[in-house]
Amino acid sequence: MIDADDPDVVVIYTDGSAYPNPNGDGGWAFYCTFKGKDAIRYGSARMTTNNAMELEAIRHALLYVPMGKKFDYPILIFTDSQYSKNALTKWVHGWEDRQWTTASGAPVRNRGIIEPTFKRITAMQEHRTVEIRWVMGHAGIPENELVDQRAGYARKQKVTNWTASDPKQ
């Protein structure tokens, strides 16, 4: 279990928002802190769902963190989405085994976000630990409240301030 207070840990909080849900305007945001440096990034989408935006926040956060042996610090991601946590840590294995169908045989929703995000997590885990933890939303956790606010801002304003750390992404 990764220690969130360890200065050599990349700590990330993520959140997503869509209104109306489904098929509304959406926003996602992440807050990243590492060795005393902080960054917040956010973006928006149209005709989306809350679950998709929650996943996009994690995907973009992982794209923001450098890859490779030279940057091998553990990554701890906090999300208030049980769906995102379970999709990326539990359910994904069964979905892959069933060629991206659910136990009932239906296509996996949000595969286009889950599959590349899980691949990035797997690649990152060659040189570091990546952990995703659930936190209660709207429970007064300052970083979670911050990304909730920024995801809402991105949704309402239809803006982004994100770029990947790897220009090939």
C-alpha positions in Angstrom: 0.0 0.0 0.0 1.4 3.3 -1.1 1.9 6.0 1.6 0.3 9.2 0.4 2.5 11.3 2.7 5.7 10.0 1.2 7.4 12.9 -0.7 8.6 10.4 -3.4 5.0 9.4 -4.4 3.1 11.1 -7.2 -0.3 11.8 -5.6 -3.3 12.4 -8.0 -6.9 13.3 -7.3 -9.4 13.0 -10.1 -13.1 13.8 -10.8 -15.5 14.0 -13.7 -18.9 15.6 -14.3 -21.7 15.5 -16.9 -24.9 17.3 -17.1 -27.4 16.2 -18.0 -26.3 12.6 -17.4 -26.2 10.8 -19.8 -25.6 12.7 -23.1 -24.8 16.1 -21.7 -21.8 18.4 -21.6 -18.9 16.9 -19.5 -15.8 17.9 -17.7 -12.9 16.1 -16.1 -10.1 17.3 -13.8 -7.1 16.0 -12.0 -4.8 17.5 -9.4 -1.2 16.1 -9.3 1.4 16.8 -6.6 4.9 15.5 -6.4 7.9 16.7 -4.4 6.2 20.0 -3.6 5.1 20.8 -7.1 1.4 20.9 -7.9 -0.5 20.9 -11.2 -4.2 21.0 -12.0 -5.5 20.1 -15.4 -9.0 19.8 -16.8 -10.9 19.4 -20.0 -14.3 19.0 -21.5 -16.4 16.9 -23.8 -19.9 17.0 -25.4 -22.6 14.3 -25.4 -21.0 12.2 -22.7 -21.6 10.6 -19.3 -20.4 11.1 -15.8 -18.7 7.7 -15.8 -16.8 8.6 -19.0 -15.6 11.9 -17.5 -14.5 10.1 -14.3 -12.4 7.7 -16.5 -11.1 10.5 -18.7 -9.7 12.3 -15.6 -7.7 9.2 -14.7 -6.6 8.6 -18.3 -5.4 12.2 -18.7 -3.6 12.2 -15.3 -1.7 9.0 -16.3 -0.8 10.7 -19.6 0.5 13.7 -17.7 2.9 11.6 -15.6 6.2 10.7 -17.4 6.8 7.1 -18.4 10.0 5.0 -18.2 12.8 3.8 -15.9 14.1 7.3 -15.2 10.8 8.4 -13.6 9.9 5.3 -11.5 8.1 7.0 -8.6 5.0 5.2 -7.3 1.6 6.7 -8.3 -1.4 7.0 -6.0 -4.7 8.0 -7.6 -7.7 9.0 -5.6 -11.1 8.9 -7.3 -14.6 9.3 -5.9 -15.9 7.0 -8.6 -16.4 3.4 -7.5 -17.1 2.6 -11.2 -13.7 3.9 -12.3 -11.8 2.2 -9.6 -13.5 -1.1 -10.1 -13.4 -0.9 -13.9 -9.6 -0.3 -13.9 -8.7 -2.7 -11.0 -11.2 -5.5 -11.0 -13.6 -5.8 -13.9 -11.1 -5.2 -16.7 -9.6 -8.6 -16.4 -12.9 -10.4 -17.0 -13.7 -8.0 -19.8 -10.4 -8.8 -21.6 -11.0 -12.5 -21.1 -14.4 -12.2 -22.7 -13.2 -10.0 -25.6 -14.6 -6.8 -24.0 -18.1 -8.0 -23.2 -19.8 -8.0 -19.8 -20.8 -11.2 -18.0 -24.2 -10.9 -19.7 -22.6 -10.6 -23.1 -23.2 -6.9 -23.7 -20.3 -4.7 -25.0 -18.4 -3.0 -22.3 -19.4 0.7 -22.0 -16.5 3.1 -22.1 -14.1 0.5 -23.6 -12.5 3.3 -25.6 -11.3 4.9 -22.4 -10.8 1.9 -20.2 -8.7 -0.2 -22.5 -6.0 2.4 -23.3 -6.0 3.6 -19.6 -5.5 0.1 -18.4 -2.7 -0.5 -21.0 -1.0 2.6 -19.7 -1.3 1.5 -16.1 0.1 -1.9 -17.1 3.0 -0.3 -18.9 3.7 2.0 -16.0 3.8 -0.9 -13.5 6.9 -2.3 -15.3 8.9 0.3 -13.4 6.7 1.5 -10.5 3.6 0.8 -8.4 0.3 2.3 -9.5 -2.6 2.2 -7.0 -6.1 3.5 -7.3 -8.1 4.3 -4.1 -11.7 5.3 -3.7 -12.5 8.4 -1.5 -15.9 9.7 -0.5 -17.0 12.6 -2.7 -18.2 15.8 -1.2 -16.7 14.8 2.1 -14.5 17.9 2.6 -11.3 16.4 1.2 -9.7 19.6 -0.1 -8.0 18.1 -3.2 -11.2 16.2 -4.1 -13.3 19.3 -3.7 -10.8 21.2 -6.0 -11.1 18.7 -8.8 -14.8 18.5 -8.4 -15.0 22.3 -8.9 -12.6 22.3 -11.8 -14.4 19.4 -13.6 -17.6 21.5 -13.2 -15.9 24.6 -14.5 -14.5 22.7 -17.5 -18.0 21.3 -18.3 -19.7 24.7 -18.0 -17.1 26.7 -19.8 -16.2 24.0 -22.4 -12.5 24.5 -21.8 -9.3 22.6 -21.4 -5.8 23.3 -20.1 -4.2 19.9 -20.6 -1.2 18.7 -22.5 0.5 15.3 -22.1 4.0 15.0 -20.7 4.9 12.8 -23.7 4.3 14.8 -26.9 3.7 11.4 -28.7 0.5 10.9 -26.7 
